[in-house]
Amino acid sequence: MSTKPEPLKEALCELEHPLAYKDFRYLLIGRLLFTLATQIQSLAVGWQMYELTKSPLMLGFIGLAEALPNIAMALFAGHVADSFQRKDVALRSVAGMLVLTAVLTAITFMNVSGLIYAIFAVIAVTGAARSFYAPSCFGLVADILPRKFYARAGAINSAIWMGSAIAGPLLGGGLYLLGKASLTYAVSTILLALSMICFFGIKTRHNLASSDQGVIESIKDGLKFVFSNQVVLGAMALDLFAVLFGGTVAMLPVFADKIFHMGPMALGMLRGAPPVGAVLILTYLSRYPVKHNAGKILLACVGGFGLCMIGFGLSTNYYISLVLLALSGALDGVSVYLRSTIFQLVTPPEKRGRVAAVNSIFIGSSNEIGEFESGLTARLMGLIPSVIFGGCMTLVVVVWTTIKAPKLRKLNIEELQKQQI
């Protein structure tokens, strides 16, 4: 008796494509929904806080409120991701985010007294819950796919993330116009519930290695690996300092209001522009992965990102600013793809959670603490000079990394793929 063929699955298997793996598809959809939810929530929190305070500095403090608990918990989260089933760790992190977003919905809808302080409290706990998400998801890719698919899976993963980062701000801006913050948070809660369902469906081939290491020893082992590997450390440091100085996301509500004289929908377009550029380039990279001169391409893209930030700071035209943000997203998309591929190929399987945790500290520092830096420099220098300063500092970081990390500069991904770890 013949069975009904599955043309898509057969085609993907014939092409040796990571999407042929059902569990990888579940992971992609779960991450897409999670990112949509967090992007929608982030936009709503930023606009709501700006409406309540009219202070760029308060926008920076929101980023700091999420970053500090995330950083504080990250190393322990990495140990947990390497010690337990990573699917279960990711699932519990998403569940925590679901509960916290539901709380955010409730306190906004009821307009509780001291709403600003309540939002800060929820965001702080959210930072702790999210600290377990990145290490567990990073390790899940290796638990699901063979090594030969890491580079292509990295491009697809990044494209999906960026795609949801496009839709999230646009959807968030539209929802905020329709029903203010409470409706926006409610939709985010629903998306997180759907993400949980996807993570439930994942089956992995991860087997826990027996180890006598305690928590402290395990964390030290992960840190030792990162800080003794010039390629991994160089890539992380490049991301940390470039985005720490060059990011402008926290200030976009101010640009939308004061520079372009527009509202939350324009803010959604501004926040969605970088992911548009990233998705376009990552779609290309999922078909034609980078194999040669990866280090030089990485450094050039981060330098180009800095130049885009300088141009954005100088622009007073909304549409030119959108183009510059889209270009910055394309350049950042290449660097995200390259860093993800490098970390997957260089890191031993039993250390992936801890390495991802260290990376999440760098990312948390560059993104959330970068938001605080943006708010502080905008307060001290003024909005436009602070953005130009950040772009210039990004260029300085690229030059410094080029000199201090020659192994990263000379990196070749094709050679890494042939190595066994």
C-alpha positions in Angstrom: 0.0 0.0 0.0 1.5 3.3 -1.1 1.6 6.3 1.2 0.9 9.9 0.2 4.2 11.7 -0.7 5.2 14.9 1.0 6.6 17.0 -1.9 8.0 19.8 0.3 9.7 17.5 2.7 11.2 15.4 -0.1 12.5 18.5 -1.9 14.0 19.8 1.3 15.7 16.5 2.1 17.0 16.2 -1.5 18.5 19.7 -1.1 19.9 18.8 2.4 18.0 21.7 3.9 17.6 22.3 7.7 13.9 23.0 7.1 13.5 19.3 6.4 13.7 18.8 10.2 10.2 19.1 11.8 11.7 20.1 15.2 13.7 22.9 13.6 10.5 24.2 12.0 8.8 24.2 15.4 11.8 26.1 16.9 11.6 28.7 14.1 7.9 29.3 14.6 8.2 29.4 18.4 11.0 31.9 18.1 9.1 34.0 15.6 6.1 34.3 17.9 8.3 35.0 20.9 10.1 37.8 19.1 6.9 39.2 17.7 5.5 39.4 21.3 8.6 40.9 22.8 8.9 43.5 20.0 5.3 44.5 20.4 5.7 44.8 24.1 9.0 46.8 23.8 7.4 49.3 21.5 4.4 49.7 23.8 6.5 50.1 26.9 8.7 52.7 25.2 5.8 54.8 23.9 3.8 54.5 27.1 6.7 55.5 29.2 7.4 58.5 26.9 3.7 59.5 27.1 3.8 59.3 30.9 7.1 61.2 31.4 8.2 62.9 28.2 11.7 62.1 29.3 14.4 60.5 27.0 16.3 59.6 30.2 13.4 57.5 31.5 13.5 55.6 28.2 17.1 54.8 29.0 16.2 53.7 32.5 13.7 51.2 31.1 16.5 49.5 29.2 18.6 49.5 32.3 15.8 48.0 34.4 15.7 45.0 32.1 19.4 44.7 31.5 20.7 44.5 35.0 18.6 41.4 36.2 19.3 39.8 32.8 23.0 40.2 33.3 22.9 39.1 36.9 21.2 35.8 36.0 22.9 35.1 32.7 25.8 33.0 33.9 23.6 30.8 36.1 21.1 30.5 33.2 24.0 29.2 31.0 24.9 26.6 33.6 21.2 25.5 33.7 21.0 25.3 29.9 24.0 23.0 29.9 22.8 20.9 32.8 19.1 20.3 31.9 17.0 19.6 28.8 17.3 22.9 26.8 13.8 22.6 25.5 12.4 22.6 29.0 14.5 25.6 30.0 13.3 27.5 27.0 9.7 26.5 27.7 9.9 27.7 31.3 11.4 31.0 30.2 8.6 31.6 27.7 6.0 30.7 30.4 7.6 33.2 32.7 7.4 35.9 30.0 3.7 35.0 29.4 2.8 35.5 33.0 4.7 38.8 33.3 3.2 40.2 30.1 -0.3 39.3 31.4 0.5 41.2 34.6 1.6 44.2 32.5 -1.7 44.0 30.6 -3.7 44.0 33.8 -1.9 46.9 35.6 -2.1 49.1 32.5 -5.8 48.3 32.0 -6.6 49.0 35.6 -4.3 52.1 35.6 -3.0 51.3 39.0 -1.6 54.0 41.2 2.2 54.3 40.7 1.9 52.9 37.2 5.4 54.0 36.2 7.0 52.2 39.2 4.9 49.1 38.5 6.0 49.0 34.9 9.6 49.2 36.0 9.1 46.3 38.5 7.6 44.1 35.8 10.3 44.9 33.3 13.0 44.1 35.8 11.5 40.6 36.5 11.1 40.1 32.8 14.8 40.7 32.4 15.5 37.8 34.8 13.0 35.5 33.0 14.5 36.3 29.6 18.0 35.5 30.7 17.3 31.7 30.4 15.8 32.0 26.9 18.9 32.8 24.8 21.3 30.1 26.2 18.6 27.4 25.9 17.6 28.4 22.3 21.2 28.7 21.1 21.9 25.1 22.3 18.6 23.8 20.9 19.9 24.3 17.3 22.7 21.9 17.9 20.4 19.5 19.7 18.2 19.3 16.6 20.4 19.6 13.5 23.7 18.0 12.3 26.8 20.2 12.2 26.8 20.6 8.4 23.5 22.7 8.7 24.7 25.2 11.3 25.7 28.0 8.8 22.5 27.8 6.8 20.3 27.3 9.9 22.0 30.4 11.4 20.9 32.5 8.4 17.4 31.2 8.4 17.1 31.7 12.2 18.4 35.2 11.9 16.0 36.0 9.0 13.0 34.7 11.0 14.1 36.8 13.9 14.5 39.9 11.8 11.2 39.2 10.0 9.3 39.1 13.3 11.3 42.2 14.3 9.8 44.0 11.2 6.2 42.9 11.9 6.4 43.4 15.6 7.0 47.2 15.7 4.5 47.8 12.8 1.8 45.6 14.5 2.7 47.2 17.9 2.3 50.7 16.5 -1.1 49.9 14.9 -2.3 48.2 18.1 -1.3 51.2 20.2 -3.2 53.5 17.9 -6.3 51.3 18.2 -6.3 50.4 21.9 -3.3 52.1 23.6 -1.0 50.0 25.8 -3.4 47.6 27.3 -4.6 46.1 23.9 -1.0 46.0 22.7 0.1 44.0 25.8 -2.9 41.7 25.5 -1.9 40.7 22.0 1.7 40.1 23.1 0.4 37.8 25.8 -1.6 35.7 23.2 1.5 35.4 21.0 3.6 34.1 23.9 1.0 31.5 24.6 1.2 30.3 21.0 5.0 30.3 21.2 4.7 28.0 24.3 2.7 25.5 22.2 5.5 25.4 19.6 8.2 24.7 22.2 6.1 21.9 23.6 6.2 20.2 20.2 10.0 20.1 19.9 11.8 16.8 20.4 15.6 16.9 20.8 18.5 14.4 20.6 20.3 16.1 23.5 21.9 13.7 26.0 23.2 15.2 29.2 26.8 14.5 29.8 27.7 13.4 33.3 29.7 16.0 35.2 30.9 16.4 38.7 31.2 20.2 38.3 29.2 22.4 40.6 27.6 25.7 39.6 30.6 27.8 40.3 33.1 25.5 38.6 30.7 25.1 35.6 30.4 28.9 35.2 34.2 29.3 35.5 34.8 26.7 32.8 32.5 28.6 30.4 34.1 31.9 31.1 37.6 30.4 30.7 36.6 29.1 27.2 35.3 32.5 26.1 38.1 34.6 27.4 40.8 32.2 26.1 39.4 32.1 22.5 40.3 35.2 20.5 37.7 34.6 17.8 34.8 34.2 20.2 35.9 37.0 22.5 36.7 39.3 19.6 33.3 38.8 18.0 31.4 39.3 21.3 33.4 42.5 22.2 32.8 43.9 18.7 29.1 43.5 19.2 29.1 44.8 22.7 30.9 48.1 22.1 29.6 48.8 18.6 25.9 48.5 19.6 26.5 50.0 23.0 27.6 53.2 21.4 25.9 53.0 18.0 22.3 51.9 18.9 19.5 54.5 18.5 16.4 52.3 19.3 15.7 53.9 22.7 15.7 57.4 21.2 13.3 56.6 18.3 10.2 57.8 20.1 11.9 61.1 20.5 12.9 61.2 16.8 9.3 60.3 15.8 7.9 63.1 18.0 10.4 66.0 18.0 12.3 65.6 14.7 9.6 64.1 12.4 6.5 65.4 14.3 4.7 62.0 13.9 3.1 59.4 16.2 3.3 55.7 17.2 2.7 54.4 13.6 5.8 56.4 12.4 7.7 55.0 15.4 6.7 51.5 14.3 8.0 52.2 10.8 11.3 53.5 12.2 11.8 50.5 14.4 10.8 48.1 11.6 13.2 49.6 9.0 16.4 47.9 10.3 14.8 44.4 10.3 13.6 45.0 6.7 17.1 45.4 5.5 18.3 42.5 7.6 15.7 40.1 6.3 16.6 40.9 2.7 20.3 40.2 3.2 19.7 37.1 5.4 17.3 35.6 2.9 20.2 35.9 0.4 22.7 34.4 2.9 20.4 31.4 3.6 20.9 30.5 0.0 24.5 31.6 -0.5 26.3 31.4 2.9 29.5 33.3 3.5 32.5 30.9 3.3 35.6 33.1 2.8 36.9 36.3 4.4 34.2 36.1 7.1 36.3 38.2 9.6 36.9 41.0 7.2 33.3 41.1 6.1 32.2 41.2 9.8 34.4 44.1 10.6 33.4 46.0 7.4 29.7 45.6 8.2 30.0 46.9 11.8 32.0 49.9 10.4 29.2 50.5 7.9 26.7 50.3 10.7 28.5 53.1 12.5 28.4 55.3 9.3 24.7 54.7 9.0 24.1 55.9 12.5 26.1 59.1 11.8 24.0 59.7 8.7 20.8 59.0 10.7 21.8 61.6 13.3 22.4 64.2 10.6 19.2 63.5 8.7 16.0 65.6 9.2 14.1 63.8 6.4 11.9 60.9 7.6 12.3 58.9 4.4 16.1 59.3 4.2 16.2 58.2 7.8 14.1 55.1 7.0 16.6 54.1 4.2 19.6 54.7 6.5 18.0 52.5 9.2 17.2 49.8 6.7 20.8 49.8 5.5 22.1 49.7 9.0 19.8 46.6 9.6 21.2 44.9 6.5 24.8 45.4 7.7 23.9 44.3 11.3 22.1 41.3 9.8 25.3 40.1 8.2 27.2 40.5 11.5 24.5 38.7 13.5 24.6 35.8 11.0 28.4 35.6 11.1 28.6 35.7 14.9 25.9 33.1 15.3 27.7 30.8 12.8 31.1 31.3 14.4 29.8 30.5 17.9 28.0 27.3 16.8 31.1 26.1 14.9 33.7 27.0 17.5 31.9 26.1 20.7 31.9 22.4 22.0 28.3 21.1 22.5 28.6 20.7 26.2 29.6 24.4 26.6 27.0 26.0 24.3 24.6 27.2 27.0 27.4 28.9 29.0 28.9 30.5 25.9 25.5 31.7 24.8 25.0 33.1 28.4 28.2 35.1 28.2 27.1 36.3 24.8 23.7 37.3 26.2 25.5 39.4 28.8 27.4 41.2 26.0 24.1 41.6 24.0 22.2 42.7 27.1 25.0 45.2 27.8 25.0 46.5 24.2 21.2 46.7 23.8 19.6 47.5 27.1 22.5 49.3 28.7 23.1 50.9 25.3 19.6 52.3 25.7 20.6 53.8 29.0 23.8 55.2 27.4 21.7 56.7 24.6 19.3 58.4 27.1 22.2 59.7 29.2 24.2 61.1 26.3 21.1 62.6 24.8 20.5 64.4 28.1 24.1 65.6 28.4 24.9 66.3 24.7 21.5 66.8 23.1 19.7 64.3 20.9 21.5 64.7 17.5 25.1 65.1 18.9 24.6 61.9 21.0 23.7 59.8 17.9 26.6 61.2 15.9 29.0 60.5 18.8 27.7 56.9 19.1 28.4 56.3 15.4 31.9 57.7 15.6 32.7 55.5 18.6 31.5 52.5 16.7 34.1 53.2 14.0 36.8 53.5 16.7 35.7 50.1 18.1 36.1 48.5 14.6 39.6 49.9 14.2 40.6 48.7 17.7 39.2 45.2 17.1 40.9 44.9 13.7 44.3 45.6 15.4 43.8 43.6 18.6 42.0 40.4 17.2 44.0 39.2 14.1 42.5 35.7 14.3 39.0 37.2 13.9 40.1 39.4 11.0 41.6 36.3 9.2 38.6 34.0 10.0 37.4 31.6 7.3 34.1 29.8 7.9 34.8 27.0 5.4 37.9 26.0 7.4 35.9 26.0 10.6 33.2 23.7 9.1 35.9 21.0 8.5 37.1 21.0 12.0 35.7 18.7 14.7 35.1 19.9 18.2 
